[in-house]
Amino acid sequence: MKSSFAVALAIFIVAIPHEGTAQNLSLKAGAAKVDVTPAETALPRNYEGILDHLYARAIVLDNGTASAALITLDAGGVSEQIWQNVTKQVESELGIPSKNVLITATHTHSAPAPQAGVYVPKIVEAVRLAKQRLAPARVGYGNGVSYINVNRNIIDPQTKRWWEGPNYDGISDKTVAVVKFETLTGDPIAVYYNYAMHGVAAGQLDLVSGDAPGTTSRYIEDSFDDKIVALWSSGASGDQNPLYYQQTYDLREIRIKEYASRGIDISNSMPPGGQGLDKKDPKVAKLMNQQKQMIASMGQFLGEEVMHVMRGMERMESSIQIDGRQKTVQCPGRQRTDTGRAGSPGTYRDAAPVDIRLGLLKVGEIAIGTVNAEVFNLIAQRLKRESPYARTMMATLTNGSAPSGYIPNDAAYGMYTFEVLSSRLQPGCAETAIVNGILDLMSESRK
């Protein structure tokens, strides 16, 4: 009898630590940012100067048994080379597993393509500084709303064809997901916020800028006297534009007319930067000045909502699990055989299958699903609806760059929008592959 009791007691004692492990995982967090703005002398010729600076921002988390890094880069995208080099260095030099590293582009359209040799050391330096600043911390989560985004695919009232414009009735998630990190005494460390909107409002200025993602982060940081680092996380914004975007449409039309005067038709393509606009023309100058005001206004409005959510957080946790996972899914590919930006059906031939990299980083009960491409909004809404975690978000343009182009949801393939026409994916695969792939990672993390 004594022997049976001893065995039962031993089993009970062994079982308790496994079940209660999370209670002993004391969180530490640190954050930093590093300026990655190219020198004016190194700018591509279609850039005429610098409106505002670009940054690599990083948050490092550690609970004594696992560590992670959340990184955002003011850039249009994160190349495969940058993703591989950064994660390799962060793992080998700083001990943070590559599967626990998220590198997300803010997707500003006003930044030169980042060169790996220049950017990688600066991104790693941001992570290194953040790790050096690790301090006992607690984390909180909340959702807010912001109405500065809008679905950007409409039927043009004149041509009756699909085109780009504000679709007030179109699918658009207004959610702002906010993750706050602070010291145990309540001092700010960092905030990671997720929103679905293209950073394109300053795209016609021909100046380097972080666009609205940059102005939002700087507004938050300035509001805390730079005692906080604010990271923009790109939500599923493949079909989401800024709500107020008229100056861009007007400036595009001016460029198109200027090209037409030289016998070049760019009416059904994206006007290239650096030419086609007379910056001394009072009308052009006014529109450009309004664009500068617009990104500042959007940054202020979105920044205020982020801080509103931060102030309302009551449940803060200091003992959490950290778990990261990645996988690749594959979908049939296609290659377009005609041209034209939007409005008419495209023609295609079969092409090689397309790999899409997915990821999951869990910070306690906060689940960040990742995709390395531009994803339509409805796919993220489906993920959040089907996720077992109430605190779920999707970070797109994260951990490299899929060769897919845009990733529309299945139903969107019936629309002749420029995103659908340019997508290198055949219809009927990617939406479910992405959602189920991330859900599978969630299931694995719960075992």
Secondary structure as the mmCIF struct_conf table of DSSP 4:
data_model
#
loop_
_struct_conf.conf_type_id
_struct_conf.id
_struct_conf.beg_label_comp_id
_struct_conf.beg_label_asym_id
_struct_conf.beg_label_seq_id
_struct_conf.end_label_comp_id
_struct_conf.end_label_asym_id
_struct_conf.end_label_seq_id
HELX_RH_AL_P HELX_RH_AL_P1 LYS A 2 GLU A 19
TURN_TY1_P TURN_TY1_P1 GLY A 20 GLY A 20
HELX_RH_3T_P HELX_RH_3T_P1 THR A 21 ASN A 24
STRN STRN1 SER A 26 SER A 26
STRN STRN2 LYS A 28 ASP A 35
HELX_LH_PP_P HELX_LH_PP_P1 THR A 37 ALA A 39
HELX_RH_3T_P HELX_RH_3T_P2 GLU A 40 ALA A 42
BEND BEND1 LEU A 43 LEU A 43
TURN_TY1_P TURN_TY1_P2 ARG A 45 ASN A 46
STRN STRN3 ILE A 50 ILE A 50
BEND BEND2 LEU A 51 ASP A 52
STRN STRN4 TYR A 55 ASP A 62
BEND BEND3 GLY A 64 THR A 65
STRN STRN5 SER A 67 LEU A 73
BEND BEND4 ASP A 74 GLY A 76
HELX_RH_AL_P HELX_RH_AL_P2 GLU A 80 LEU A 94
HELX_RH_3T_P HELX_RH_3T_P3 SER A 98 ASN A 100
STRN STRN6 VAL A 101 ALA A 105
STRN STRN7 THR A 108 THR A 108
BEND BEND5 HIS A 109 ALA A 111
HELX_LH_PP_P HELX_LH_PP_P2 PRO A 112 GLN A 115
HELX_RH_AL_P HELX_RH_AL_P3 ALA A 116 GLN A 132
TURN_TY1_P TURN_TY1_P3 ARG A 133 ARG A 133
STRN STRN8 ALA A 135 VAL A 145
BEND BEND6 ILE A 148 ILE A 148
STRN STRN9 ASN A 149 ILE A 155
TURN_TY1_P TURN_TY1_P4 PRO A 157 THR A 159
BEND BEND7 ARG A 161 ARG A 161
STRN STRN10 TRP A 162 ASN A 167
TURN_TY1_P TURN_TY1_P5 TYR A 168 ASP A 169
BEND BEND8 GLY A 170 GLY A 170
STRN STRN11 THR A 175 THR A 183
TURN_TY1_P TURN_TY1_P6 LEU A 184 THR A 185
BEND BEND9 GLY A 186 GLY A 186
STRN STRN12 PRO A 188 TYR A 195
STRN STRN13 GLY A 199 GLY A 199
TURN_TY1_P TURN_TY1_P7 ALA A 201 GLN A 204
BEND BEND10 LEU A 205 LEU A 205
BEND BEND11 LEU A 207 LEU A 207
STRN STRN14 VAL A 208 VAL A 208
HELX_RH_AL_P HELX_RH_AL_P4 ASP A 211 SER A 223
TURN_TY1_P TURN_TY1_P8 PHE A 224 ASP A 226
BEND BEND12 ILE A 228 ILE A 228
STRN STRN15 VAL A 229 SER A 234
BEND BEND13 ALA A 236 ALA A 236
TURN_TY1_P TURN_TY1_P9 GLY A 238 ASP A 239
STRN STRN16 GLN A 240 PRO A 242
BEND BEND14 LEU A 243 LEU A 243
HELX_RH_AL_P HELX_RH_AL_P5 GLN A 246 SER A 261
TURN_TY1_P TURN_TY1_P10 ARG A 262 GLY A 263
TURN_TY1_P TURN_TY1_P11 SER A 267 ASN A 268
BEND BEND15 SER A 269 SER A 269
HELX_LH_PP_P HELX_LH_PP_P3 MET A 270 PRO A 272
BEND BEND16 GLY A 273 GLY A 276
TURN_TY1_P TURN_TY1_P12 LYS A 279 LYS A 280
BEND BEND17 ASP A 281 ASP A 281
HELX_RH_AL_P HELX_RH_AL_P6 PRO A 282 ARG A 311
TURN_TY1_P TURN_TY1_P13 GLY A 312 GLY A 312
STRN STRN17 GLU A 317 GLU A 317
BEND BEND18 SER A 318 SER A 318
STRN STRN18 SER A 319 SER A 319
STRN STRN19 ILE A 322 ARG A 336
BEND BEND19 ASP A 338 ASP A 338
BEND BEND20 ARG A 341 SER A 344
STRN STRN20 TYR A 348 VAL A 363
TURN_TY1_P TURN_TY1_P14 GLY A 364 GLU A 365
STRN STRN21 ILE A 366 VAL A 371
BEND BEND21 ASN A 372 ALA A 373
STRN STRN22 VAL A 375 VAL A 375
HELX_RH_AL_P HELX_RH_AL_P7 ASN A 377 GLU A 386
BEND BEND22 PRO A 388 PRO A 388
BEND BEND23 ALA A 390 ALA A 390
STRN STRN23 ARG A 391 ALA A 395
BEND BEND24 LEU A 397 LEU A 397
STRN STRN24 THR A 398 THR A 398
BEND BEND25 ASN A 399 GLY A 400
TURN_TY1_P TURN_TY1_P15 PRO A 403 SER A 404
STRN STRN25 ILE A 407 ILE A 407
HELX_RH_3T_P HELX_RH_3T_P4 ASP A 410 GLY A 414
BEND BEND26 MET A 415 MET A 415
HELX_RH_AL_P HELX_RH_AL_P8 PHE A 418 SER A 422
STRN STRN26 LEU A 425 LEU A 425
TURN_TY1_P TURN_TY1_P16 PRO A 427 GLY A 428
BEND BEND27 CYS A 429 CYS A 429
HELX_RH_AL_P HELX_RH_AL_P9 ALA A 430 SER A 445
TURN_TY1_P TURN_TY1_P17 ARG A 446 ARG A 446
#
